[in-house]
Amino acid sequence: MKTFLLFLLYWSLSEALSPRTVAIIGPTGRLGRQIVQELSAKGISTRCLLRHEIPASTSSPKSLEEAQSSSEIAAYLQSLPNVTFVKGDLNDMASLRRLLEGCDACIAAHGASAPKPFWRSLILPNIFYPETLPQHPKQVNYQGLKNVLQVMNETSCKTIVRITGKGESPWSIFSILINALGALAKAWNYEGEQLLRTSGMDYIIIRPGVMKDSLEDEKYGLRDNGEDMKVTTVSYHQIAELAAQSLEYSNCRRVTLTAMNDADGGETSYAPLLARVQPDRRVFPVSLLEEHRKAARVGGLAIVTVLVLIAQAAVRLVLQLVREF
């Protein structure tokens, strides 16, 4: 009888913690699509923000692997149980209200794409890739998140999961390369994190390793308090699991989680790791923007110098070949 009562208590608490409706930003990205599938499989209603309408002629693929275009990915996701779409974007406050109204939580899996061609963020970025562009990391990773938080303040949705990345080391090789080639994507992700920490919302920040489609051996590693871990590859599926499961743990609020594969002490799931998570206890740097800018300028100069040297070597080689013939 005692065991049965404990089971009922656990079941009722799980039901209370499980969100009824979750908003997803970035649903068709490699990570976002996995999160939508994960929530749908759990029977949780998922409301997704989509920038473009799904053309009426788009057929629904039988699986994500069959989907080629973003429209086909969206069509597949829409065919899943409990999945609906709201047309809009991060700069459209009205569409954000339609997305978040009545939701229990929001998972922000969006991110800025690297400039194309890459040199736009290396050579005179204020001219060739200004921060006012809608696709710029400042607008996507920072201002877009600011818009979401503003609307959350006006609705009953008070919990947000944000997937970012390691951004507290401006002078690391990863940060320098991504910032130099990606228009300060790391920098603006960190500034977005700080928006969450001062927002008063129940935030869950996830800093994953290098994400890829699949891994042969998944060893789940997790640290709270924004504690650093050695950078490893993690699968999109792992991080999707983490984003969805973190909402089920009442202790997992106002936390910064680092998620990597841990070959030595990893678990086979996130459950035992999430049960031990504690809220952020340290003081995070208020802003790292200027340090990121300095590191990106140094890295950008180094990359341009290398490219010039390679070009010079190529010209010399061509001239030599011409003289020989």
Buried (B, 14 or more C-beta within 10 A) or exposed (E): EEEEEEEEEEEEEEEEEBBEBBBBBBBBBBBBBBBBBBBBEBEBBBBBBBEEEBEEEBEBBEEBEEBEEBBBBBBBBBEBEBBEBBBBBBEBBEBBBBBBBBBBBBBBBBBBEBBEEBBBBBEEBEEBBEBEBEEBBBBBBBBBBBBBBEBBEEBEBBBBBBBBBBBBBBEBEBBBBBBBBBBBBBBBBBBBBBBBBEBEBBBBBBBBBEBEEEBEEBBBBBBBBBEEBEBBBBBBBBBBBBBBBBBBBEEBBBBBBBBBBBEEEBBEEBEEBBEEBEEBEEEBEEEBBEBBBEBBBEBBEEBBEEEEEEEEEEEEEEEEEEEEE
